[in-house]
Amino acid sequence: MNYLGLKREELLNVSEQLNLLLASYNVYYQNLRSFHWHIQGDNFFDLHERFETLYNDAKIKIDELAERILTLRQKPLGKMSEYLKFSNIDETEDILSDKEMVFNILKNHKILIALMRNVIMAANEAGDEGTIDLIGSYISKIEKASWMLDAWLSKKQEPVLV
């Protein structure tokens, strides 16, 4: 039954774009887990907690993306090998400085936002308002998280007393 009232062939591109986003979100999620485990130094408490907040948010989005693909009557990617193959985000190294970790997250956010915009364009062409609504809410949240991380990177250093 076509309960969505949309043409199945037009939704193929939407689900393909959603799968690319799903793959990238999974690699992003694992990068965040690694940062959470490996953060050290003066900013440990702030960033350890921030990384946990980000990966918990990503975990929810991963499930919602897979369920949206299923709602469109398509198959979500489900293997780590598929995520690594199709992701636009690369696995990161374990040993990075706190600033390198935050910079890497901002780089990943830029990629995710671009992928989200691709999903919205495909969904718009298919008349898929449900996907547009879902992904639109993701964009505003990730933009806000990016602003906060960028502000953290930009913080002024205290003067060194000699």
N, C-alpha and C positions, 0 to 999 in steps of 0.2 A: 504494500500500500504506500502511496506517495503522500504521507501525512504532512509533509512540509509544503507541498504545492509548488515545488521548484523543479526545474528540469535536471534530471540526474547528471546528464553530460556536462551541464554548466557548473555543477558542483564538484566535478572532478578536479578542476584547477584550484578551487577553494581548498579541498582536502589535501592536495599536493602541497600547497603553500602552508597549510596548517601542520603538515608532517615535517616540513623543513623547520618551522618554528619549534615544533615539539622536539626534534633532534637537537637543535641548538640549545633549547631550554634544559635538556638533560645534561649536556656537557657543562653548561653554565652552572647548573645545580651542583654538579660534582666538584667543579672548581671552587665554589663557595664552601663546600664541606671541607675541602683541603685547606683553604685559607683559615677557616674556623679552627681546624686542628693544629695548624702550624704557625699561627700568629704569635709573636713574642715581642718583648720590649715595652717601652713606655706606654704605648697605646693598646696594650693587650686587652684591658678590660673593656674599653670602648668598642674596639673592632671585633673582639670575640663575640660580644653580644650583637653587634650590627650584622656580622656575617650570618649568625644564627637566624636573625629576623629575615634576612634576605633569602636564605635557603629554605626556610619554612614557607615563605611566600611563593618561591619557585616551585616547591613540591606541590602546592595546591594548584598552581597554574598548569603544571604538567598533567595532572589528573583531569582538569577541566578541558585542556586542549585535546587529550585523547578521547574524552567523552563527547566533545563536539564533533570530532571526526567520525565517531561511531553514530552520532545523531544524523550525520550526513550520509549514513549507510556506507561508509568506507572503512578501511582498516588502518588503525594507527600503527606506526612503527613501534616495536617493542623490545628490540635487542640492542645491547650496548654497541655491538659492531655496526648496526644500522645507524645509530645516533652518531657515532664517530665518522662514519662514511658520509652522511648527509649534513652534518652540522656545519654551520658557518663560523662557529666558535671552536677554537682549538683548546685541547687540554693544556693546562698550565703547569709550570714547574712547582714543586713543593716548597722550595726554599726561595722566598722572595721577601723583600723588606715590606713593611707595612704600607709605605707609599706605593710601591710597585703593585701590591695586591689591590689597592684602591684604584690605581690607574687601570689595571687589568679589568676590574669590574666595570669601570666607566667605558672602556673599549668594548666590552661584551654588551653593555646596555645599548650602545650605539648600533651594534649589529642587530640586537633583538628588536629595537625600535624600527629599523629599516625592514626587517622581516615582517613585523606587525603591519606596517604600512602596505607591504605587498599582499598580505592576507586581506586587508580591508579593500584594496583595489579589486582583487579577484572576487571577493564577496559582493562588492557593489555591482560588478558586471553581472553576477548571477542573481542579484536581487535578494541576497541572503542577509537579511536584517539581524538575525540572531547572532551570526558570526561577527558582524560589524559591531554590534552592541558589546559582545564579550571582549573583543580585542580592543575596542575603543577605551574600555575601562582599564585595560592593562597599560595602555600607553600613558595615561595621565599618572598612574601610580609609579611607573618606572622612571618617568621624567622627574617626578618629585624626589625619588630616591637618588637619582643621578645628581640633581641639584645639591642635595645634602652632602653627598660624597665629594662632589667638586668643591663645595665650601670647606669641607674638612681638609682637602688637599691644599687649599689656598690659605689656610690659617697662617697668621703671622707667627714667626718664631720669636721667642723672647730674646732680648739682647743678651749677649754673653758678657758677664761681668769679668773684667780683667783685674 
